[in-house]
Amino acid sequence: MALAPLVSDPARYAADAVVLFLNDVAICLEDILELAHQRLYLGADMTCGFDWTYVGPDPTFYDVWISRTLQGDSFFEIPPDGNWNSAWNIFWNDDTSRRRFADHKPLQVFSCWNGAVAMTARPLLDRLVRFRAPGPGECFQGEPQLFCKDLWNAGFGRIAVVPSVNLEYSDEAGRKIKAAKGYTGQWVGDEDKDETFKVDWKADPPEKVKCMAIYDKQTWEPWNQGLE
């Protein structure tokens, strides 16, 4: 329903319109502005923040069910028994992403959502993508992951996560994650001085993406399964 005005009367909107999706996260204005800014600055089709949860004393990346790296894998390793014991080891098998994450530089991924998104409205205005359920013979996965999959299929694969934007799901935990990870304003403002800040965009998605219908049932499937 939130998208109804956009898709029902696309002529009302500029070709370069931007859509912001915000989940029930504790978010600062500068977080929203940074996602919108980096989408434009990087030439991205979509940018996501990082959402976290406190299941113990240290924060754990939350949206691991949806998010996939450019290698098609989950952001941290979840073994066959479904445990999150390696949640601290984010981007454990992707040195480039791990380094950029540590340096608070945006990095390209196959899919993300992570509580907050800024994206070009173009594929929505042209009705190339929509929120949908898995089709017949398609891996069971969440709507945001399918949404990103459809973006790739429509030629909008410049999807990036922005490590300077860190979110939680309550005001108390939001203050806690900002204390742990820093406010967005602490990490931004010098990108023009760093030639390595911008993303080296890859045109092709991973050949296969991890299907994780539930955490203890995982398979590798073609990225475009069901779209062939």
Number of C-alpha atoms within 10 A of each C-alpha: 6 7 12 9 11 17 18 11 10 17 10 11 15 11 12 10 11 17 17 16 13 15 12 10 18 18 21 14 8 14 20 20 14 22 25 22 16 20 25 18 13 19 15 22 22 31 33 31 24 21 25 22 18 15 9 7 6 12 19 20 20 20 18 23 20 22 24 25 25 24 16 22 25 25 27 22 20 20 14 10 10 14 12 14 11 13 18 14 14 18 20 15 16 14 10 10 21 17 13 18 18 10 13 18 21 23 25 24 27 28 31 29 27 26 23 24 23 26 24 21 22 20 17 17 21 10 13 13 19 17 14 12 14 14 12 9 9 16 22 15 16 17 16 20 19 24 19 27 22 21 23 22 18 12 13 19 24 28 28 30 29 23 21 24 28 27 30 26 18 14 13 10 18 21 16 17 22 15 10 12 16 15 19 22 12 9 16 13 9 8 13 10 8 8 8 11 17 16 18 11 16 13 11 13 20 18 13 17 25 19 24 22 14 11 16 13 12 17 12 14 15 17 21 18 15 12 12 7
